[in-house]
Amino acid sequence: MRYHWDFSGVWARSDLLLTGLVNTIKIAGISIVFGVIVGLLLAFLKLSPKRVFSAPATVFIEFYRNTPPIIHFFWFYYALPVLANISLDPFVAAVLALSTQSGAFYAEVFRGGIVSIEKGQWEGAKALGMRPFALMRRIILPQAMTRMFAPFVERSFELIKTTALASTLAYADLLYQAMMVNSETFRPLEVYTTIALMYLILLVTASTLARIAEARLTAYR
């Protein structure tokens, strides 16, 4: 028996899928920004010689790196309101889950890039009397950025794909909207093939932009 493909129903509800795509891009972009902030903070804390700073950062990072992402979504949406007596909408809960989880992974990317810089450069800058903040800003980070770029982009792509879990909180991302279209059209093959292509186009576009940014970063260096 041959399957008869029919995308007419999907096309008729393409506005729902485009809305979902915009929401996916929005939640991914915001989560990457906050994830970078969290990651930098955790990286510097973990690099601290004082265990009062490094130990909590290590625990945070290991917790998020070794637990399923969907648990973080459920925890922020269902558990946190009970514990803190606050109410979070699906968007805020999803951003918190994605930002903290990605921050833990970004922290290791940033830390790895920083410690990869040769020890002699640290010692030479200190010998010249350069203060820690200036040392990090002018010597270490510019070199580390080129080494961190590829793993940072890879992790960001993983975050974009993980946004699909926001659908479990009834956030109107691309996957959630696809489920709504499927419930109306009863054409799961067409619906999920379409959103697979939409994710593919999104990530290929992001990959192309990342390659351009990496080339410019390398040339600037």
WOGIPE-V130963 format. One line per field, one symbol per residue. phi: phi as a letter, one per 30 degrees, with the letter a starting at -180 (. if undefined). psi: psi as a letter, one per 20 degrees, with the letter a starting at -180 (. if undefined). burial: # if it has 24 or more other C-alpha atoms within 12 Angstrom, else .. A space follows every 50 residues. Layout:
phi->???
psi->???
burial->???
This chain:
phi->.cdcdbcdddddcddddddddddddddddddddddddddddddddddddc ddcddddddedddddbbdeddddddddcdedddchbccdedddddddddd dddddeeddddddddddeddddddddddiddeddeddccddeddeddded dddedddddeddeeddddcidddddddddddddcchbddddddddddddd ddddddddddddddddddddd
psi->pppopojghghhkhhghhghgghggghggghgghhgggggghghghipip hhghghggggghghikqphhhhghghhggghghilrpprhggggggghgg ghhhghghggghhgiipphhhghghhhjjpqgghgghhggghhhghhigg hggghhhhgghihhihhijkplaggghghgghhhhkmhggghgghghggg gghgghgghghghhghgghh.
burial->........##..##.###.##.##############.##########... ......##.##..#....##########.........#.########### ###############.#....#............##..###.######## ###.############################....##.###.##..##. .##..................
